[in-house]
């Protein structure tokens, strides 16, 4: 079997990836992952709204 060469760019980024978070997320069901994603999207939308409102104030 041929051995794949490691991409130096990917290797450089891998050191900054918290794999424990990936493993934790993969233990969840698909439904739980979607629910977490929707909660994150709601929070991001609220932050954007609050930022727009703060910029409008003198």
DAWOBEL-V942235 format. One record per backbone hydrogen bond with DSSP energy under -0.5 kcal/mol. CO is the residue of the C=O (numbers start at 0). NH is the residue of the N-H. E is the energy in kcal/mol with one decimal. If there is no record, write none. Layout:
CO_NH_E / CO_NH_E
This chain:
5_7_-0.5 / 6_10_-2.5 / 7_11_-1.9 / 8_12_-1.7 / 9_13_-2.3 / 10_14_-0.8 / 12_15_-1.9 / 13_16_-1.6 / 15_17_-0.5 / 16_18_-1.2 / 17_20_-0.8 / 17_21_-1.1 / 18_22_-2.7 / 19_23_-2.4 / 20_24_-2.2 / 21_25_-2.2 / 22_26_-1.1 / 24_27_-1.2 / 28_32_-2.3 / 29_33_-2.4 / 30_34_-2.4 / 31_35_-2.5 / 32_36_-2.3 / 33_37_-2.7 / 34_38_-2.2 / 35_39_-2.3 / 36_40_-2.5 / 37_41_-2.3 / 38_42_-2.3 / 39_43_-2.4 / 40_44_-2.3 / 41_45_-2.2 / 42_46_-2.3 / 43_47_-2.4 / 44_48_-2.4 / 45_49_-2.7 / 46_50_-2.3 / 47_51_-2.4 / 48_52_-2.4 / 49_53_-2.4 / 50_54_-2.0 / 51_55_-1.3 / 52_56_-1.0
